């Protein structure tokens, strides 16, 4: 009887380095910077056997989020244009916005929830969140949910 897979979202800081290196090899190969597995594993300092052992089981968060619906949460300062700046970053990443909900500001801060569909994204979700965090007035951001 075959066991079904169980998935975990785990911070890479607590995992053995081999998993991060497998991700790096996959990234290098996907970008076309290096064409062969031999060259890519040598570049990151990983054995071929370790790569092949884990390559079908280790994925970065953004790769498993492709084609998914993700709900993002932000706490923003209340000034003109901040929501527009966030939406522009989402548009630059080519995500499809499904819903936007902004609460009335209290003490100069407003909660914003944006649900996006990630199918056509050209950036990974962590890069998008990093870009949004750099917008002046964004106090907090997090991924609330993922379907």
GUFILO-853174 format. One line per 10 residues: their letters; for each residue x, y, z of C-alpha. Coordinates in nm, 2 decimals, padded with zeros to 4 digits. Layout:
<rogus>
a = X/Y/Z | ...
</rogus>
This chain:
<rogus>
xxxxxxxxxx = 00.00/00.00/00.00 | 00.15/00.33/-00.11 | 00.15/00.61/00.15 | 00.01/00.95/00.03 | 00.24/01.25/00.05 | 00.22/01.50/00.34 | 00.36/01.84/00.28 | 00.51/02.09/00.53 | 00.61/02.45/00.50 | 00.94/02.47/00.69
xxxxxxxxxx = 01.19/02.76/00.73 | 01.51/02.67/00.54 | 01.72/02.78/00.84 | 01.63/02.46/01.03 | 01.68/02.22/00.74 | 02.00/02.04/00.63 | 02.20/02.25/00.38 | 02.15/01.98/00.11 | 01.79/02.09/00.06 | 01.89/02.45/-00.01
xxxxxxxxxx = 02.16/02.33/-00.25 | 01.91/02.12/-00.44 | 01.69/02.43/-00.48 | 01.98/02.63/-00.60 | 02.07/02.36/-00.86 | 01.71/02.36/-00.99 | 01.72/02.74/-01.01 | 02.04/02.74/-01.20 | 01.92/02.48/-01.44 | 01.58/02.65/-01.48
xxxxxxxxxx = 01.75/02.99/-01.57 | 01.96/02.82/-01.83 | 02.28/02.97/-01.69 | 02.43/02.62/-01.67 | 02.31/02.35/-01.90 | 02.40/02.02/-01.73 | 02.33/01.88/-01.39 | 02.70/01.79/-01.36 | 02.81/02.15/-01.40 | 02.53/02.28/-01.18
xxxxxxxxxx = 02.59/02.05/-00.88 | 02.97/02.12/-00.91 | 02.89/02.50/-00.90 | 02.69/02.48/-00.57 | 02.90/02.21/-00.41 | 02.65/01.92/-00.41 | 02.69/01.56/-00.52 | 02.49/01.43/-00.82 | 02.35/01.15/-00.61 | 02.21/01.39/-00.34
xxxxxxxxxx = 02.06/01.61/-00.62 | 01.88/01.31/-00.78 | 01.77/01.17/-00.44 | 01.59/01.49/-00.35 | 01.51/01.68/-00.67 | 01.15/01.55/-00.69 | 01.07/01.62/-00.33 | 01.21/01.96/-00.25 | 01.05/02.28/-00.39 | 01.07/02.65/-00.30
xxxxxxxxxx = 00.75/02.79/-00.17 | 00.68/03.01/-00.47 | 00.70/02.70/-00.70 | 00.43/02.52/-00.51 | 00.22/02.84/-00.52 | 00.21/02.87/-00.90 | -00.15/02.87/-01.02 | -00.28/02.91/-00.66 | -00.49/03.17/-00.48 | -00.30/03.35/-00.22
xxxxxxxxxx = -00.43/03.61/00.03 | -00.19/03.88/00.13 | -00.23/04.10/00.44 | -00.08/04.45/00.49 | -00.09/04.72/00.76 | -00.03/05.05/00.59 | -00.01/05.41/00.68 | -00.31/05.62/00.57 | -00.19/05.85/00.29 | -00.29/05.90/-00.07
xxxxxxxxxx = -00.14/05.65/-00.32 | -00.02/05.38/-00.09 | -00.27/05.12/-00.21 | -00.19/05.22/-00.57 | 00.18/05.15/-00.51 | 00.10/04.80/-00.37 | -00.13/04.72/-00.67 | 00.15/04.84/-00.91 | 00.39/04.60/-00.75 | 00.14/04.32/-00.79
xxxxxxxxxx = 00.08/04.42/-01.15 | 00.46/04.42/-01.22 | 00.48/04.06/-01.09 | 00.19/03.98/-01.34 | -00.03/03.84/-01.06 | -00.41/03.85/-01.11 | -00.59/04.05/-00.84 | -00.91/03.87/-00.74 | -01.02/04.09/-00.44 | -00.91/04.40/-00.25
xxxxxxxxxx = -01.04/04.49/00.09 | -00.93/04.80/00.28 | -01.06/04.87/00.63 | -01.12/05.23/00.75 | -00.80/05.37/00.90 | -00.78/05.38/01.27 | -00.50/05.59/01.43 | -00.35/05.65/01.09 | -00.32/05.28/01.00 | -00.54/05.07/00.77
xxxxxxxxxx = -00.56/04.69/00.72 | -00.55/04.58/00.36 | -00.63/04.23/00.23 | -00.56/04.14/-00.13 | -00.62/03.80/-00.28 | -00.43/03.72/-00.59 | -00.41/03.43/-00.84 | -00.05/03.34/-00.91 | -00.08/03.15/-01.25 | 00.10/03.40/-01.47
xxxxxxxxxx = 00.34/03.55/-01.22 | 00.68/03.64/-01.34 | 00.83/03.68/-00.99 | 00.81/03.45/-00.70 | 00.58/03.54/-00.41 | 00.88/03.61/-00.17 | 01.02/03.86/-00.42 | 00.68/04.03/-00.45 | 00.64/04.06/-00.08 | 01.00/04.19/-00.05
xxxxxxxxxx = 00.93/04.46/-00.31 | 00.60/04.56/-00.13 | 00.78/04.58/00.20 | 01.01/04.85/00.06 | 00.71/05.08/-00.02 | 00.71/05.38/00.21 | 00.42/05.35/00.45 | 00.39/04.97/00.45 | 00.43/04.88/00.81 | 00.36/04.50/00.80
xxxxxxx = 00.30/04.24/00.53 | 00.23/03.87/00.55 | 00.08/03.58/00.36 | -00.25/03.51/00.53 | -00.37/03.20/00.33 | -00.29/02.99/00.03 | -00.53/02.76/-00.15
</rogus>
